[in-house]
Amino acid sequence: MFDLICLVFIFVGVFLLIFGNISIRKNKNNLLKNNDDYNFCILIPARDESKVIEGLLKSLTSSVNMEDVYVIVEDINDKTVDICKKYNATVIFRTTKKQRKGYALDEAIKQIKDYNLYFIFDADNIVDKNFFKEMKKTFEAGYDIGVGYRNCKNGNDNVISACSSLTFSMINTLGNNFRNKHNANIVVSGTGFYIKGSWIKKWKGYPFHTLTEDYELSLYSILNNMTSYYNDKAIFYDEQPTEYKQTIKQRVRWIKGYFEARKKYIPLILKNMNKNELNYGSKYSACLGVRAYIYLAIGTFLYILKTILLLFNKDISFFTVLMLLFIIILFVYLIMMFITFKMIKNDKLDLNKITKVKLIFFNPIYLITYIYCALKALFTKNIYWDKIDHKVNKK
């Protein structure tokens, strides 16, 4: 009976994965070519980011009008301000103290003139010289949201930063590339993306204020049939945490924000689920979320638990149970190693050979710790946005 329960969880997980895949393949959405001028601004929330902001500003100087670069700070005494003046970037001082990136962006947008495109970056980002040329193609194709390829500035620092950078490759290389092929809505993750100005004007600001405002934007775009595209040729670089405790704090916030955004938008998406409507595949996929992986994890955990309980069965030797347990765990580990290997092989992260080998062995363990992060997020009532100290100023 216990075996049957385990198999049911695993079967349901596999079924949801397959059905979600089929739904995405049948997605339909309208895309109209855009004839507007490529007139854009850049928004950079940058509280106390003097250690890294210069790298980003320097990377922008050859591609953009620096007066259209808006750096958002909270304090006139912030050393970031002097660096912005050096590069002729426009500084916006916040008047409220509401934490979370969404509030900072909302304040800034309400203070600046209208643009046809609004790019959003973090202060620790560095932009490739061809980023905006590539994004222009996405804009002219008519997409409301365009997301660039997130590479890593410090992926070779240690295996923690490498694993963290690979997380975004899972979202982009495995997920968003597939969604691109079938005209489905992509998942916006982090920064390095633009939003079409017509939507900003409609919102009269930036209305996404959850802990994960990027995922909230993703759900909003699905609900409202916005078009979005992942441009893997538009490259920017990002700094990743090098300490395990930092990644725990970061991932707990992501997971808490994930459920916060879903609580707000999934009921609305469910009400709009109609097979004859646009974006059915994207809507179904959004409602599914990570449910398939949760079923697979529960089924696997129950099977491991059942094996552990065999230790109390006097009819089975202790050694036999340990061997069976070892085989199950090894099987799961090898599958995750294979997935990691495929990601590294198909991705273009700036990682050396030694780091890639370490990743293959360590990333499965890193992925499993998401279970701990999820449990901590679910059982922690209040999780606040905490600043992660950035240090790497160069690519």
C-alpha angles and dihedrals in degrees: 000000000000090000090053092053090051092049092048091055092048093045093050090049092052091044092053091049092052095043091047090051091051092048093053090052090058096048119133129194136158120253121185122187114248122232098179122117117270090248112154147160132204124228120201121180101207117167108172094343099138091125094065111014094089092063091057095044091049090052090052099050097084095047110038145037101260092213086068091057108097117195114194117212136164104214131047088216092058108123087223088076095064092050091051090052089052089060096037092244117155115249121211118196116210119234097195129054099219106141122223128078094254093064092050092051091047092054093048096048091053090056102049137069123264121277133183090233135027117201119197124204138166118238092247093057125107119201125221115236092245096045097104094041089056093044089052088064090053091048094048090049086063105251117155092208127030123187125195131216112273111219123177130251096196106023091129095054092091141324092271094062089043093053091046092053090048089059089071090047088059089055096043110028096037100029114023096040089057091047090051091058092056100040092248128146114272126221112253110220124186115319139315094095140111134221121206113252095233089067093047089052090050092052093042088216137358112306100186110101108150123117087266103038090168093061090043088056089050092055092045090052091053093048093049098040094244114167119237137179138192110221108196091185092062098082130191131166129233136190117239129202116266097196123076093221089056092054091050092053091045096048094045088055091048092051093046090049090046092059092040091056093043092052088057101043112024094072088053092048091049090054089054096048107125124149090217093053128091118267097022092146093050091047093050091047091050092051090048093051112157093331092115091056091047091055091048091049093048092048092050093045092050091050091051090047091050089052092050090052089058086073086078092053108099092199092066122063120243091235093053092053092048091050091050091048091048092051093051094048092044091051092053091044093051091050090053090046089054091050089050091049091051091049093050091046094051097039132078103215114152096250128140122231095258092053091048091053091049090049093056090058101035104037094073089059090046090052092050090056087066085079090061090046091050093050091048091049092049095049098041110087101197122033117173133197108265124191115241111214111240121205111164110096097174138052 
